[in-house]
Amino acid sequence: MTSDNTEQEPVTFVDKRKIDPETGQTRDAEPVVEPLVGDATAPQPGSVDEGAPVNESSVNEATPSGGVVSAADELAERTADLQRLQAEYANYRRRVQRDKQSDIAGAKASVVGELIGVLDDLDRARNHGDLDSGPLKAVADKLVGALTSLGLSEFGAEGETFDPSLHEAVQHDGEGHDPVVGTVMRKGYKFGDRILRHAMVAVTDRAGEDDANTSEQAAKPVEAEQE
């Protein structure tokens, strides 16, 4: 007795007719193999049925460590990478812009620094009265105005508080309790926050209240003698 699950073998029959009914020619007998109706070949183990649908949402990516990375975790990782790249690019743009502005300011300061000698000549001409009127005065005013608009400023006037970072003292009169600029021998110039040249000055002490009282007391006997 055979089992129903046993695979049935195909039935073989032999056509013994010597004349082909379709062509009318003689032929040798040849076996004809026909499968039984309803016979289906079972799929082999490991084969893939191309007609079967595949659920892509159920497919996960395996990691080298043997774990499984879900789509949400992969999306979060890609998002973090994109945010990091955006931050790096923003920092790069800011750094490039800052370096560009620094280079521009350095180039301007270099050009303005070369013109300080011209400003010294104009100051000497002004002290001698050569810039009181005439075309040279107009040229000097335009040059000073253009440099000032670019960011050039001068310092080192008499009476300013002495600052070692700005002033170069070549002479000091007094005890140095409250030093101020007494005589300006050469002006100093700044371009923005950059010091192009220190001012060369003579330093003296500021006149305080004690000095003023001493001067008043010394003047009183003189006034009494005159009376």
PyMOL commands that set and color helices and strands:
alter all, ss='L'
color gray80, all
select helices_A, chain A and resi 56-58+71-114+116-127+135-150+209-226
alter helices_A, ss='H'
color red, helices_A
select strands_A, chain A and resi 11-15+30-34+61-62+68-69+152-155+167-173+179-186+188-191+194-197+199-205
alter strands_A, ss='S'
color yellow, strands_A
deselect
rebuild
show_as cartoon
